[in-house]
Amino acid sequence: MIKAVILNGMGLASSPLYLLKNFFESKSIEHLLGEGIKAEYFNDDRLRRVLDKIYQFGLN
């Protein structure tokens, strides 16, 4: 998920994070992120959980 957010933020499309799934639907996602990864995995609930875990770990 973090790798996907970074790819999205590097200027490849600059789409809002809640549209991350839509961003990856038209990309070769397995080539970018690994075998077995599907665009449907990138929903806003999963993104929220990952960002919450990062925050709990610490942002520094």
N, CA, C and O atoms as CSV, one atom per row, in Angstrom:
chain,resi,resn,atom,element,x,y,z
A,1,MET,N,N,0.821,-1.183,0.000
A,1,MET,CA,C,0.000,0.000,0.000
A,1,MET,C,C,0.871,1.256,0.000
A,1,MET,O,O,0.588,2.208,-0.727
A,2,ILE,N,N,1.921,1.260,0.808
A,2,ILE,CA,C,2.792,2.429,0.871
A,2,ILE,C,C,3.486,2.662,-0.473
A,2,ILE,O,O,3.603,3.799,-0.930
A,3,LYS,N,N,3.938,1.589,-1.090
A,3,LYS,CA,C,4.578,1.715,-2.399
A,3,LYS,C,C,3.592,2.303,-3.416
A,3,LYS,O,O,3.978,3.122,-4.250
A,4,ALA,N,N,2.346,1.896,-3.350
A,4,ALA,CA,C,1.322,2.418,-4.256
A,4,ALA,C,C,1.085,3.899,-4.024
A,4,ALA,O,O,0.944,4.662,-4.980
A,5,VAL,N,N,1.040,4.310,-2.770
A,5,VAL,CA,C,0.847,5.721,-2.445
A,5,VAL,C,C,2.031,6.545,-2.963
A,5,VAL,O,O,1.847,7.638,-3.497
A,6,ILE,N,N,3.232,6.015,-2.803
A,6,ILE,CA,C,4.420,6.726,-3.280
A,6,ILE,C,C,4.395,6.849,-4.800
A,6,ILE,O,O,4.675,7.922,-5.335
A,7,LEU,N,N,4.064,5.771,-5.500
A,7,LEU,CA,C,3.978,5.833,-6.960
A,7,LEU,C,C,2.951,6.860,-7.405
A,7,LEU,O,O,3.188,7.611,-8.351
A,8,ASN,N,N,1.815,6.897,-6.727
A,8,ASN,CA,C,0.771,7.854,-7.056
A,8,ASN,C,C,1.260,9.284,-6.805
A,8,ASN,O,O,0.962,10.190,-7.583
A,9,GLY,N,N,1.993,9.479,-5.741
A,9,GLY,CA,C,2.444,10.809,-5.370
A,9,GLY,C,C,3.658,11.310,-6.120
A,9,GLY,O,O,3.995,12.490,-6.019
A,10,MET,N,N,4.318,10.455,-6.864
A,10,MET,CA,C,5.526,10.857,-7.591
A,10,MET,C,C,5.197,11.618,-8.868
A,10,MET,O,O,6.083,11.903,-9.674
A,11,GLY,N,N,3.952,11.937,-9.044
A,11,GLY,CA,C,3.573,12.707,-10.216
A,11,GLY,C,C,3.111,11.863,-11.378
A,11,GLY,O,O,2.904,12.378,-12.477
A,12,LEU,N,N,2.946,10.573,-11.151
A,12,LEU,CA,C,2.465,9.734,-12.243
A,12,LEU,C,C,1.036,10.106,-12.623
A,12,LEU,O,O,0.638,9.939,-13.776
A,13,ALA,N,N,0.270,10.604,-11.670
A,13,ALA,CA,C,-1.091,11.043,-11.962
A,13,ALA,C,C,-1.571,12.093,-10.975
A,13,ALA,O,O,-2.429,12.909,-11.312
A,14,SER,N,N,-1.037,12.084,-9.769
A,14,SER,CA,C,-1.451,13.012,-8.717
A,14,SER,C,C,-2.949,12.959,-8.457
A,14,SER,O,O,-3.584,13.993,-8.246
A,15,SER,N,N,-3.504,11.774,-8.472
A,15,SER,CA,C,-4.924,11.630,-8.166
A,15,SER,C,C,-5.107,11.571,-6.656
A,15,SER,O,O,-4.184,11.181,-5.941
A,16,PRO,N,N,-6.279,11.951,-6.158
A,16,PRO,CA,C,-6.539,11.883,-4.722
A,16,PRO,C,C,-6.385,10.447,-4.219
A,16,PRO,O,O,-6.647,9.495,-4.954
A,17,LEU,N,N,-5.964,10.300,-2.976
A,17,LEU,CA,C,-5.702,8.967,-2.435
A,17,LEU,C,C,-6.946,8.081,-2.413
A,17,LEU,O,O,-6.835,6.864,-2.559
A,18,TYR,N,N,-8.125,8.673,-2.234
A,18,TYR,CA,C,-9.321,7.833,-2.216
A,18,TYR,C,C,-9.640,7.252,-3.593
A,18,TYR,O,O,-10.483,6.362,-3.707
A,19,LEU,N,N,-8.979,7.743,-4.633
A,19,LEU,CA,C,-9.141,7.202,-5.982
A,19,LEU,C,C,-7.966,6.320,-6.399
A,19,LEU,O,O,-7.756,6.079,-7.588
A,20,LEU,N,N,-7.210,5.847,-5.429
A,20,LEU,CA,C,-6.032,5.035,-5.713
A,20,LEU,C,C,-6.386,3.803,-6.546
A,20,LEU,O,O,-5.645,3.436,-7.457
A,21,LYS,N,N,-7.495,3.178,-6.241
A,21,LYS,CA,C,-7.943,2.000,-6.999
A,21,LYS,C,C,-8.131,2.358,-8.473
A,21,LYS,O,O,-7.689,1.617,-9.351
A,22,ASN,N,N,-8.775,3.472,-8.744
A,22,ASN,CA,C,-9.013,3.891,-10.125
A,22,ASN,C,C,-7.699,4.180,-10.850
A,22,ASN,O,O,-7.566,3.890,-12.039
A,23,PHE,N,N,-6.739,4.746,-10.139
A,23,PHE,CA,C,-5.433,5.047,-10.714
A,23,PHE,C,C,-4.762,3.771,-11.216
A,23,PHE,O,O,-4.187,3.762,-12.305
A,24,PHE,N,N,-4.829,2.700,-10.437
A,24,PHE,CA,C,-4.115,1.479,-10.790
A,24,PHE,C,C,-4.897,0.563,-11.738
A,24,PHE,O,O,-4.329,-0.402,-12.249
A,25,GLU,N,N,-6.160,0.834,-11.983
A,25,GLU,CA,C,-6.933,-0.016,-12.891
A,25,GLU,C,C,-6.389,0.025,-14.320
A,25,GLU,O,O,-6.510,-0.951,-15.061
A,26,SER,N,N,-5.797,1.142,-14.702
A,26,SER,CA,C,-5.303,1.265,-16.075
A,26,SER,C,C,-3.787,1.063,-16.180
A,26,SER,O,O,-3.198,1.321,-17.230
A,27,LYS,N,N,-3.162,0.604,-15.103
A,27,LYS,CA,C,-1.708,0.407,-15.086
A,27,LYS,C,C,-1.359,-1.084,-15.031
A,27,LYS,O,O,-2.195,-1.917,-14.680
A,28,SER,N,N,-0.144,-1.394,-15.374
A,28,SER,CA,C,0.363,-2.758,-15.236
A,28,SER,C,C,0.759,-2.966,-13.773
A,28,SER,O,O,1.938,-2.927,-13.421
A,29,ILE,N,N,-0.227,-3.183,-12.952
A,29,ILE,CA,C,-0.047,-3.184,-11.498
A,29,ILE,C,C,0.879,-4.297,-11.022
A,29,ILE,O,O,1.662,-4.085,-10.097
A,30,GLU,N,N,0.809,-5.463,-11.626
A,30,GLU,CA,C,1.683,-6.565,-11.200
A,30,GLU,C,C,3.140,-6.245,-11.516
A,30,GLU,O,O,4.040,-6.648,-10.779
A,31,HIS,N,N,3.370,-5.537,-12.590
A,31,HIS,CA,C,4.738,-5.137,-12.933
A,31,HIS,C,C,5.256,-4.091,-11.941
A,31,HIS,O,O,6.424,-4.130,-11.555
A,32,LEU,N,N,4.406,-3.172,-11.534
A,32,LEU,CA,C,4.812,-2.100,-10.623
A,32,LEU,C,C,4.931,-2.554,-9.175
A,32,LEU,O,O,5.857,-2.150,-8.471
A,33,LEU,N,N,3.996,-3.394,-8.724
A,33,LEU,CA,C,3.899,-3.700,-7.295
A,33,LEU,C,C,4.110,-5.163,-6.931
A,33,LEU,O,O,4.300,-5.481,-5.757
A,34,GLY,N,N,4.080,-6.043,-7.897
A,34,GLY,CA,C,4.330,-7.447,-7.598
A,34,GLY,C,C,3.223,-8.361,-8.073
A,34,GLY,O,O,2.084,-7.942,-8.276
A,35,GLU,N,N,3.581,-9.604,-8.243
A,35,GLU,CA,C,2.659,-10.612,-8.743
A,35,GLU,C,C,1.500,-10.827,-7.771
A,35,GLU,O,O,1.693,-10.861,-6.556
A,36,GLY,N,N,0.314,-10.968,-8.314
A,36,GLY,CA,C,-0.871,-11.244,-7.510
A,36,GLY,C,C,-1.552,-10.013,-6.936
A,36,GLY,O,O,-2.586,-10.135,-6.279
A,37,ILE,N,N,-0.998,-8.836,-7.168
A,37,ILE,CA,C,-1.589,-7.597,-6.666
A,37,ILE,C,C,-2.659,-7.138,-7.649
A,37,ILE,O,O,-2.440,-7.134,-8.860
A,38,LYS,N,N,-3.816,-6.754,-7.122
A,38,LYS,CA,C,-4.929,-6.299,-7.959
A,38,LYS,C,C,-5.351,-4.905,-7.533
A,38,LYS,O,O,-5.213,-4.533,-6.368
A,39,ALA,N,N,-5.866,-4.138,-8.481
A,39,ALA,CA,C,-6.291,-2.762,-8.205
A,39,ALA,C,C,-7.356,-2.715,-7.120
A,39,ALA,O,O,-7.405,-1.759,-6.345
A,40,GLU,N,N,-8.193,-3.712,-7.055
A,40,GLU,CA,C,-9.287,-3.708,-6.069
A,40,GLU,C,C,-8.787,-3.766,-4.628
A,40,GLU,O,O,-9.545,-3.483,-3.699
A,41,TYR,N,N,-7.522,-4.129,-4.433
A,41,TYR,CA,C,-6.956,-4.160,-3.078
A,41,TYR,C,C,-6.771,-2.758,-2.503
A,41,TYR,O,O,-6.656,-2.596,-1.288
A,42,PHE,N,N,-6.743,-1.753,-3.364
A,42,PHE,CA,C,-6.444,-0.388,-2.942
A,42,PHE,C,C,-7.724,0.406,-2.720
A,42,PHE,O,O,-8.087,1.260,-3.528
A,43,ASN,N,N,-8.394,0.117,-1.629
A,43,ASN,CA,C,-9.595,0.875,-1.301
A,43,ASN,C,C,-9.306,1.832,-0.151
A,43,ASN,O,O,-8.263,1.742,0.498
A,44,ASP,N,N,-10.235,2.745,0.094
A,44,ASP,CA,C,-9.988,3.780,1.094
A,44,ASP,C,C,-9.949,3.226,2.517
A,44,ASP,O,O,-9.294,3.812,3.379
A,45,ASP,N,N,-10.629,2.122,2.784
A,45,ASP,CA,C,-10.568,1.518,4.124
A,45,ASP,C,C,-9.185,0.945,4.412
A,45,ASP,O,O,-8.643,1.133,5.501
A,46,ARG,N,N,-8.628,0.259,3.452
A,46,ARG,CA,C,-7.285,-0.300,3.625
A,46,ARG,C,C,-6.255,0.821,3.754
A,46,ARG,O,O,-5.344,0.747,4.578
A,47,LEU,N,N,-6.407,1.842,2.944
A,47,LEU,CA,C,-5.500,2.984,3.027
A,47,LEU,C,C,-5.571,3.633,4.406
A,47,LEU,O,O,-4.539,3.975,4.983
A,48,ARG,N,N,-6.775,3.803,4.935
A,48,ARG,CA,C,-6.948,4.388,6.267
A,48,ARG,C,C,-6.230,3.562,7.320
A,48,ARG,O,O,-5.543,4.115,8.180
A,49,ARG,N,N,-6.381,2.239,7.262
A,49,ARG,CA,C,-5.718,1.379,8.255
A,49,ARG,C,C,-4.200,1.493,8.184
A,49,ARG,O,O,-3.529,1.549,9.215
A,50,VAL,N,N,-3.665,1.528,6.982
A,50,VAL,CA,C,-2.215,1.638,6.814
A,50,VAL,C,C,-1.717,2.983,7.330
A,50,VAL,O,O,-0.712,3.040,8.040
A,51,LEU,N,N,-2.404,4.059,6.985
A,51,LEU,CA,C,-1.989,5.379,7.452
A,51,LEU,C,C,-2.105,5.495,8.968
A,51,LEU,O,O,-1.275,6.148,9.600
A,52,ASP,N,N,-3.121,4.873,9.559
A,52,ASP,CA,C,-3.249,4.860,11.022
A,52,ASP,C,C,-2.079,4.128,11.667
A,52,ASP,O,O,-1.561,4.580,12.688
A,53,LYS,N,N,-1.653,3.003,11.090
A,53,LYS,CA,C,-0.524,2.259,11.626
A,53,LYS,C,C,0.774,3.053,11.521
A,53,LYS,O,O,1.608,3.012,12.425
A,54,ILE,N,N,0.937,3.765,10.432
A,54,ILE,CA,C,2.122,4.602,10.272
A,54,ILE,C,C,2.126,5.695,11.338
A,54,ILE,O,O,3.161,5.967,11.947
A,55,TYR,N,N,0.993,6.309,11.559
A,55,TYR,CA,C,0.894,7.363,12.550
A,55,TYR,C,C,1.196,6.819,13.947
A,55,TYR,O,O,1.902,7.461,14.725
A,56,GLN,N,N,0.664,5.640,14.263
A,56,GLN,CA,C,0.902,5.028,15.579
A,56,GLN,C,C,2.375,4.691,15.765
A,56,GLN,O,O,2.903,4.807,16.871
A,57,PHE,N,N,3.035,4.279,14.706
A,57,PHE,CA,C,4.450,3.949,14.763
A,57,PHE,C,C,5.293,5.189,15.013
A,57,PHE,O,O,6.275,5.161,15.755
A,58,GLY,N,N,4.890,6.259,14.384
A,58,GLY,CA,C,5.603,7.534,14.530
A,58,GLY,C,C,5.964,8.099,13.177
A,58,GLY,O,O,6.394,7.371,12.283
A,59,LEU,N,N,5.791,9.375,13.030
A,59,LEU,CA,C,6.008,10.010,11.739
A,59,LEU,C,C,7.428,10.500,11.540
A,59,LEU,O,O,7.776,10.953,10.449
A,60,ASN,N,N,8.250,10.418,12.566
A,60,ASN,CA,C,9.635,10.861,12.404
A,60,ASN,C,C,10.436,9.712,11.870
A,60,ASN,O,O,11.639,9.848,11.651
